[in-house]
């Protein structure tokens, strides 16, 4: 599949995902809640770090950073688990609700915590590898940085596949890993290509958002200036970034949920199993 085919399919799925959201606006709420909860969470941690004058090079500082990162992943995966529930209910013809999605995510909170723990370890190991390589410098630093990024990308893709298994099938993390392994045999390239297409379009939109933010900050700080300019810039810029973060989270979670549902149906019914409508329209 060529570059433009990936872009086309990525854009196609974005339109389908937001067609779903237009039908059921509630589908977007967990992603928005995730962003706002994440912001509040990190504000609290920043206050703790500043108040305690934490030295991040010390053992205690690194431990606090790890705990903070773990909590951030847990919050994100919990709300994304709610998104999985709601997308699953919607594509199967039901009426998604926040209450039922919350109960489902809460019921599987143990598996979500294990998923957050592994994600934390992957991120910490990748950061440590980059830091060590950068201290040595040279070509090794570049190679290690690239490998660390690849590992993080692979795990992110795996985590987004595991969440539907955890939520839809009420499976433990171990069972979800086995389930995803079985479903993805022979289809990893298809999964990766689809994800790349979605990410490509999302990144292009993100680039436009960056230009928009530059314009907002230029006007607020450069033209208005002073306290008023700061308030306007931070408020509008923060809102735009929050909406884009929510947009990205919902989009990828909707994609992986539809993909998982299709893979599970193929395992049960064979190749004749139909993909969920948002995905089927893109694959035509």
C-alpha positions, 0 to 999 in steps of 0.5 A: 500500500502506497503513501497516498493510499494510507493517507486516503484510508486514514482520512476515510476512517477519520470521517467515519469516526466522527460520523459516529460521534455526530450520531452519538456525541457522548462517544467523545466525552471520555476522551475530553474527560481524560484530557481534563483529568490528566491536566488536573492530575499533573497540576497537582504533581507539579505543585508537589514537585515544586513544593518538595523541591524534588531532585529528579536525579536522586532515587526518591525523585526518580521514584516519584516521577515513576509513580506520577507516570503510572498514575497518568497512564492509569487515568488515560487507559481508564477513560479510553476503556470507557471509549472502547465500551461505548464504541463497541455498543454503538457499532453493534446497534446499542445505545452507549451511555457514560454510566455503563461505560464507567461500570465496565471500565471499573470492573476491569480496573485491575487489568487496566492498572497492569497495562498502565504498569507495563506502559510505565516500565516501557517509557522509563526504560526507553528514557533511561536508554536515551539518556545513557546513549546521549551521555556517550554521544555519537552515532550510538545515541541516534541508533538507541533513540530510534530503537527506543522510539520503535519499541515505544510505538510497538507497545503503544499499538499493542496497548491500544489492541489490548484495551478492547480485549480487556473491556469487550471480553472482560479479560485479564491482561494475560488472557488479553495478551494471548487473545490479541496474539492469536487474533493478530497472527498473519495480520500484523502488517494490516494492523500496522498499515491501518494505524500508520494511515490514521497517525499520518493524517492525525499528524498532518492535522497536528501540524496545522494545529501547531500553526494555529497555536503559533498564530494565537500566541503571536497575537496574544503575546506579541500584539496584545501583551501584558496580563490580558495577552497571557490570559488569552493566549493560555486559555485559547491555546490550552483549549485548542491543545486539549481538543486536539489531544481528545480528538487524537485519543478518540480517533485511535481508540475508535480505530482499534476497537473496530479492528478488534471487533472485526478480528474477533468476528473473523476468528469465530465466523471465518473470512466472511465476517463483516467488518464494523461499518466505520471500518468496512466503508474504508476498506472497500 
